[in-house]
Amino acid sequence: MEKFATLILVCSFLIVLVLLLSYQATSDEVEDEREFNYEDDSEKGPARWGEIRQEWSLCNKGSMQSPIDLLDDRVEVVSDLGRLRVATGLAMQLLRIEAMILCLIFLEVHKEKLKWEADAGFIRINGTLYQLKQCHWHSPSEHTVNDKSFDLEVHLVHQSPTGKIAVTGILYKIGEPDPFLTLMMDYLADISGTSEKQKVVGMVDPKQIKTGSTKYYRYIGSLTIPPCTQDVIWTIIEEVRSVSSEQVKFLRVAVHDESDTNARPVQPRNRRIVQLYKPKVEEEN
């Protein structure tokens, strides 16, 4: 019982801390998404984002904006980036062992966003650790491959201790249901149709989003919503995963907006290098 009480206290503290630091946890993404939309002919649409606020000027003037088209004949194939691996946080492991208190995730249904708190895991890029902060979905996909769009794209947003951002993107096409979204559907249903903006979901292991891959694209870009911050390290998994049409539709309904999409149009590549990591034969085995 003493351990149980301690975990309750710790989780209560984390929840209060999250509310106090919620802006920092968003990795510089704008909090009020009612200030912009995805309608092409709207004054708040993607072509006008950079005019809405001065601090959003990069959305129109930036030379390293995302998303982009990953064109095969312009991709540099490399084998020295290293296989993409995701480490699960110690806090997640400890709470899973106790299997009592589940309080590490907030679900912001109106943004299709999950925000992890405490130590949810990290990725390592060029020797720097980037902590997992949140994930969110775009439908249809924002990135395209050879001008082909997909039905859904998930972004896992990571942040370094110095504030640098790294995003892992996974593309989906209609097919079998996605196991992670299947897990989240009940939580989404609980607050869909209500005015509730966020909900403490419980402990959700980010490893259930299958991010490990032997092949991936890598380039330097930006956030895909205002303020369109640049110098973001993008990693796009080459393997396209599957999601059911019902799951994609449910995500859009849950957001309660009037748009059929929340995907920013493809941006100019502007001579940026896009690499495709393919391991050597011995690394695949």
C-alpha positions in Angstrom: 0.0 0.0 0.0 2.9 2.3 0.7 4.2 1.9 -2.9 0.7 2.4 -4.2 0.3 5.7 -2.2 3.7 6.9 -3.4 2.8 6.3 -7.0 -0.5 8.2 -6.6 1.4 11.1 -5.2 4.0 11.0 -8.0 1.3 10.9 -10.7 -0.6 13.7 -9.1 2.5 15.8 -9.1 3.2 15.0 -12.8 -0.3 16.0 -13.8 0.0 19.4 -12.0 3.5 19.8 -13.6 2.1 19.1 -17.0 -0.6 21.7 -16.7 2.0 24.3 -15.6 4.5 23.4 -18.4 2.1 22.5 -21.2 3.4 25.2 -23.5 6.9 23.9 -23.3 5.8 20.3 -24.0 4.4 21.3 -27.4 7.8 21.7 -29.0 7.0 25.2 -30.2 3.8 24.3 -32.0 1.0 26.9 -31.7 -1.6 25.9 -29.0 -4.7 27.5 -30.5 -5.3 25.9 -33.8 -8.4 27.9 -34.4 -6.2 30.7 -35.7 -5.4 28.9 -38.9 -7.0 26.2 -41.1 -6.3 24.1 -44.1 -8.8 25.6 -46.6 -7.0 26.7 -49.8 -9.2 29.7 -50.4 -9.4 30.8 -46.8 -7.8 33.9 -45.3 -6.5 31.5 -42.6 -5.4 28.9 -45.1 -1.9 27.5 -45.7 -0.9 30.1 -48.3 -1.7 32.9 -45.7 -0.2 31.4 -42.5 2.8 33.6 -42.7 0.7 36.7 -42.7 -1.5 35.9 -39.7 1.2 36.6 -37.2 4.6 38.1 -37.5 6.2 35.2 -35.7 4.7 32.8 -38.3 6.5 34.5 -41.2 8.7 31.4 -41.9 5.5 29.6 -43.1 5.7 31.8 -46.2 9.3 32.9 -46.3 11.2 29.9 -45.0 13.5 28.0 -47.4 13.4 24.7 -45.5 9.7 24.1 -45.0 7.9 20.8 -44.6 6.3 18.6 -45.9 8.1 17.8 -49.1 7.8 15.1 -51.9 10.3 12.3 -51.4 11.2 11.8 -55.1 13.2 8.6 -55.6 15.4 9.9 -58.4 16.6 12.9 -56.3 17.3 10.9 -53.1 20.9 10.2 -52.0 21.1 6.5 -50.9 23.4 6.1 -47.8 24.3 3.3 -45.5 26.0 5.1 -42.6 23.1 6.8 -40.8 22.5 3.7 -38.6 19.4 1.7 -38.0 16.5 3.7 -36.4 16.0 2.5 -32.8 13.7 3.9 -30.2 14.4 3.5 -26.4 11.6 3.2 -23.9 11.9 5.5 -20.9 12.7 4.1 -17.5 9.7 5.8 -15.9 7.4 3.9 -18.3 9.1 0.6 -17.5 8.8 1.2 -13.7 5.2 2.0 -13.9 4.5 -1.0 -16.1 6.1 -3.3 -13.5 4.0 -1.8 -10.7 1.0 -2.0 -13.0 -1.0 0.1 -10.7 -1.0 3.8 -11.6 -1.6 4.8 -15.2 -1.2 8.5 -15.6 1.4 9.4 -18.1 -0.5 10.5 -21.2 -2.8 13.3 -22.1 -5.2 12.9 -25.0 -6.0 16.2 -26.8 -8.7 14.9 -29.1 -9.4 18.2 -30.8 -5.9 18.2 -32.1 -5.5 14.4 -32.7 -2.6 14.7 -30.3 -1.2 12.5 -27.5 1.3 14.1 -25.1 3.6 12.0 -23.2 5.0 13.2 -19.9 7.9 12.1 -17.7 10.4 9.8 -19.5 8.5 8.3 -22.4 11.6 7.3 -24.4 14.0 8.9 -26.9 15.8 8.5 -30.2 19.5 9.3 -30.7 20.6 11.2 -33.8 24.2 12.2 -34.4 25.0 11.6 -30.7 22.1 13.8 -29.4 19.2 12.4 -27.4 15.7 13.6 -28.4 13.0 12.9 -25.8 9.6 11.9 -27.1 7.0 14.6 -26.3 3.9 13.9 -28.3 2.4 12.3 -31.4 -0.4 13.5 -33.7 -2.0 12.5 -37.0 -2.6 14.1 -40.4 -5.0 12.9 -43.0 -4.3 12.6 -45.8 -0.5 12.3 -45.4 1.5 15.5 -45.6 4.7 14.0 -47.1 4.3 12.3 -50.5 6.5 9.8 -52.3 7.0 10.3 -56.0 3.9 12.7 -55.9 1.8 9.9 -54.3 -0.2 10.9 -51.2 -1.2 8.4 -48.5 -4.3 8.1 -46.3 -2.7 9.0 -43.0 0.5 10.2 -41.4 1.6 10.1 -37.8 4.3 12.4 -36.4 6.2 11.5 -33.3 7.7 14.8 -32.0 11.0 14.6 -30.0 12.9 17.4 -28.4 16.5 17.7 -27.2 17.6 19.3 -23.9 18.5 22.4 -25.9 15.2 22.7 -27.7 16.1 21.1 -31.0 13.3 19.2 -32.6 13.3 15.8 -34.4 10.2 14.3 -35.9 9.6 10.7 -37.0 6.9 10.3 -39.6 5.0 7.1 -40.6 2.8 6.8 -43.7 -0.3 4.7 -43.8 -2.6 3.3 -46.6 -6.1 1.8 -46.2 -6.0 -1.8 -45.3 -5.9 -3.7 -42.0 -6.6 -1.6 -38.8 -3.6 0.0 -37.1 -3.2 -1.7 -33.7 -2.2 1.5 -31.9 -5.2 3.4 -33.1 -7.4 0.4 -32.2 -6.1 0.8 -28.7 -6.8 4.5 -28.7 -10.3 4.4 -30.2 -12.1 3.9 -26.9 -10.4 6.9 -25.4 -11.3 9.0 -28.4 -14.9 7.9 -28.2 -15.1 8.9 -24.6 -14.6 12.5 -25.3 -15.8 12.7 -28.9 -18.9 14.9 -29.0 -18.0 16.6 -25.7 -16.4 20.0 -24.9 -13.6 18.3 -23.1 -10.3 19.4 -24.6 -7.9 16.9 -22.9 -8.2 13.7 -20.9 -5.7 11.8 -18.8 -5.6 8.5 -20.7 -3.2 6.4 -18.7 0.0 4.6 -19.5 0.4 4.0 -23.2 3.7 2.5 -24.4 5.0 4.5 -27.4 6.7 1.3 -28.7 3.2 0.2 -29.7 3.6 2.6 -32.6 5.9 0.6 -34.8 8.8 3.0 -35.5 11.7 0.6 -35.9 12.8 0.2 -39.5 15.7 -0.8 -41.6 15.0 1.9 -44.2 14.1 5.5 -43.8 14.3 9.0 -45.4 16.2 11.8 -43.6 16.2 15.6 -44.3 16.1 18.9 -42.6 12.8 20.7 -42.7 10.3 22.5 -40.4 7.2 22.0 -38.3 4.2 21.6 -40.6 1.9 23.9 -38.6 2.6 27.5 -37.4 5.0 28.9 -36.4 6.7 26.5 -39.0 10.0 26.5 -37.0 12.9 25.3 -39.2 16.0 23.1 -38.6 13.8 20.2 -37.7 15.3 16.8 -38.3 12.8 14.7 -40.2 12.9 10.9 -40.4 10.2 9.3 -42.6 9.9 5.5 -42.4 10.1 4.0 -45.9 7.7 1.1 -45.1 4.1 2.2 -45.5 1.9 0.8 -42.8 -1.9 0.0 -42.9 -4.9 1.7 -41.3 -8.6 1.0 -41.7 -10.8 3.6 -43.4 -13.0 3.6 -40.3 -10.1 4.7 -38.2 -9.2 7.5 -40.5 -12.8 8.7 -40.6 -13.1 8.5 -36.9 -10.0 10.7 -36.4 -11.5 13.4 -38.6 -14.9 13.3 -36.8 -13.2 13.5 -33.4 -11.5 16.7 -34.2 -14.8 18.6 -34.6 -13.6 20.9 -37.4 -15.2 21.7 -40.7 -12.3 20.6 -42.9 -11.9 17.4 -44.7 -8.1 17.5 -44.2 -5.5 18.7 -41.7 -2.6 18.2 -44.1 -0.3 21.1 -45.2 0.4 21.1 -48.9 3.9 20.0 -50.1 6.5 22.7 -49.9 9.4 23.5 -52.3 12.5 21.3 -51.8 14.9 24.2 -52.6 18.0 22.1 -53.3 17.9 20.3 -49.9 19.6 17.0 -49.6 17.2 14.1 -48.9 18.9 10.8 -47.8 17.5 7.3 -47.9 19.2 5.0 -45.4 19.6 1.5 -46.6 21.7 -0.8 -44.4 24.4 -3.0 -45.7 23.5 -6.6 -46.2 25.2 -7.7 -43.0 23.2 -5.1 -41.0 19.9 -6.5 -42.2 20.6 -10.0 -41.0 
